[in-house]
Amino acid sequence: MDYYRIKKILQNEHTLGENEWKGAVLFLCNDEHVFLIKRSEKMPTHGGQMAFVGGHRQPGEENPWIVSQREFEEETSVSPKHLEFLGYLPVVMTTRLNSIVPVMAKLLISTDDFLKIAKSNGEWDQILAYPWTALMAEQNWDFAWRSGYSQGPLLFHPIRPHSYLHSESSEKSHLLWGATASMVWDFLRLYFKP
């Protein structure tokens, strides 16, 4: 990945008003991988879905970078000192009409080390490193049209067995869709825009 280009396409300042965002997620990557979690089936919302680490803003948290660092440490037990801030992607509305800010960051330790030391706080069952090359392949994406509070495409990206790294096995397939897929697609659209 070209981090100089990434920093040019992302916002480096938080410009939203206090009531314009509810939380943040950490779009975590390194040169080879994007890091996703499979949320625990026991979670009251989005159980079993592929997602980024993240959550709601707490009182006193002034920007999404602060929220994403706290959530990263809470959910993985890994220090945020291993993160390098890259910037902000456009706000994404969830199906529950929460405005979430994707914060992009580079992981400063190796993929193997991260997968070995990351420990779930109970919110996720699996953390995986998925290759950029698979995400960038347009033929790996599909969509359906949705209607409701907004009209537009609902993006899907199947994650096939043995296509990702995990601290245990990669025998299961997953489906990246919804708000997380929109965040990834928004990034790819900006990154590859002429």
C-alpha positions in Angstrom: 0.0 0.0 0.0 1.1 3.5 -0.8 0.7 5.3 2.6 1.6 8.7 1.1 -1.4 8.3 -1.3 -3.6 7.1 1.5 -2.8 10.1 3.6 -3.6 12.4 0.7 -7.1 10.9 0.1 -8.2 10.8 3.8 -9.2 13.7 6.0 -6.6 14.4 8.6 -8.8 16.6 10.7 -12.0 15.8 12.5 -14.6 18.3 11.3 -17.9 16.9 12.6 -20.0 18.6 15.2 -20.6 16.9 18.6 -24.1 15.6 17.6 -23.0 14.5 14.1 -21.3 11.3 15.0 -22.1 8.5 17.5 -18.9 6.4 17.4 -15.9 5.2 15.5 -14.4 2.1 14.0 -10.7 1.3 13.4 -10.0 0.4 9.7 -6.8 -1.3 10.6 -4.3 -2.4 8.0 -0.6 -3.0 7.1 1.1 -3.4 3.8 -0.4 -6.9 3.1 -3.7 -7.1 5.2 -6.8 -5.5 6.5 -7.8 -6.7 9.9 -11.4 -7.7 10.5 -13.3 -9.3 13.4 -16.1 -11.8 13.4 -18.4 -10.4 16.0 -19.5 -12.9 18.7 -22.8 -14.7 18.0 -23.8 -13.7 21.5 -23.7 -9.9 20.8 -27.1 -8.2 21.0 -26.4 -6.4 17.7 -24.7 -7.5 14.6 -23.9 -11.0 16.1 -21.7 -13.1 13.8 -21.0 -10.3 11.3 -17.7 -9.3 10.0 -16.7 -5.8 11.3 -13.9 -3.5 12.4 -13.1 -3.0 16.0 -15.0 0.0 17.3 -17.9 1.3 19.2 -19.8 4.3 20.6 -18.2 7.5 21.9 -18.0 8.0 25.6 -18.5 11.4 27.4 -15.4 13.6 27.0 -14.1 11.8 23.9 -13.6 14.7 21.5 -12.7 12.9 18.3 -13.0 9.5 16.5 -9.3 8.8 16.8 -9.5 8.8 20.6 -12.6 6.5 20.5 -11.0 4.1 18.0 -7.8 3.8 20.1 -9.7 3.1 23.3 -12.0 0.5 21.5 -8.9 -1.1 20.0 -7.2 -1.6 23.4 -10.5 -2.7 25.1 -11.4 -5.2 22.4 -7.9 -6.7 21.6 -5.8 -6.0 24.8 -3.2 -4.6 22.5 -1.7 -1.2 23.2 -2.6 1.6 20.8 1.1 2.5 20.7 1.2 0.0 17.9 -1.0 2.2 15.7 -0.2 5.0 13.3 -3.0 7.4 12.5 -3.6 7.7 8.7 -6.9 9.7 8.6 -10.6 9.7 8.4 -12.9 8.2 5.8 -16.4 9.6 5.1 -19.1 8.9 7.8 -21.2 5.8 7.3 -24.8 5.4 8.5 -25.5 2.0 10.1 -28.9 0.3 9.7 -29.8 1.7 13.2 -29.1 5.2 11.8 -26.0 5.7 13.8 -23.3 7.9 12.2 -20.0 6.1 12.5 -16.6 7.5 11.5 -14.1 5.1 10.0 -10.6 5.9 11.3 -7.8 4.4 9.2 -4.6 3.3 11.0 -1.5 1.3 10.1 -0.5 -1.6 12.4 3.1 -1.1 13.4 3.8 -4.7 14.5 3.8 -7.8 12.2 0.6 -9.6 11.3 1.8 -12.7 13.0 2.6 -10.9 16.3 -0.7 -9.1 16.3 -2.7 -12.4 15.7 -0.7 -14.0 18.5 -1.3 -11.3 21.1 -4.8 -10.1 20.3 -7.3 -11.3 22.9 -11.0 -10.9 22.7 -12.9 -9.1 25.4 -15.9 -11.2 24.4 -17.2 -9.0 21.6 -15.6 -11.1 18.9 -15.0 -14.8 18.2 -12.3 -14.5 15.6 -9.9 -11.9 14.3 -8.4 -12.3 10.8 -6.0 -10.7 8.5 -7.5 -10.5 5.0 -5.2 -9.7 2.0 -5.5 -6.3 0.3 -5.1 -8.2 -3.0 -8.4 -10.0 -2.4 -10.2 -6.9 -1.4 -9.0 -5.0 -4.4 -10.1 -7.6 -6.9 -13.4 -6.1 -8.3 -14.6 -9.5 -9.4 -14.7 -10.5 -5.7 -17.5 -8.0 -5.0 -21.2 -8.2 -5.6 -24.2 -6.0 -4.8 -28.0 -6.0 -4.4 -30.3 -2.9 -4.5 -31.9 -1.9 -1.2 -34.8 0.3 -0.4 -35.9 1.8 2.9 -34.6 4.9 4.6 -32.2 5.2 1.7 -31.9 3.7 -1.8 -28.6 2.3 -3.0 -26.4 -0.7 -3.4 -25.8 -3.2 -0.6 -22.3 -4.5 -1.1 -21.1 -8.1 -0.5 -17.6 -9.6 -0.5 -17.3 -13.3 0.3 -14.3 -14.3 2.4 -13.4 -17.8 1.4 -11.7 -20.5 3.5 -7.9 -20.4 3.4 -7.9 -16.9 2.0 -7.1 -15.2 5.3 -4.7 -15.6 8.2 -5.9 -16.4 11.7 -4.3 -17.6 14.9 -6.2 -20.9 14.7 -7.6 -22.2 11.4 -9.1 -20.6 8.3 -11.6 -23.4 7.4 -14.7 -21.2 7.5 -16.1 -18.8 5.0 -17.4 -15.4 6.0 -19.4 -12.6 4.3 -18.3 -9.0 4.4 -21.3 -6.8 3.9 -23.3 -3.8 5.3 -21.6 -0.8 6.8 -18.1 -2.5 7.0 -18.2 -3.4 3.3 -19.3 0.2 2.5 -16.3 1.6 4.4 -13.9 -0.7 2.5 -15.5 0.2 -0.8 -15.4 3.9 0.0 -11.7 3.6 0.7 -11.0 1.6 -2.5 -13.1 4.1 -4.6 -11.0 7.0 -3.2 -7.7 5.1 -3.5 -8.1 4.2 -7.1 -9.8 7.4 -8.3 -7.8 9.0 -11.1 
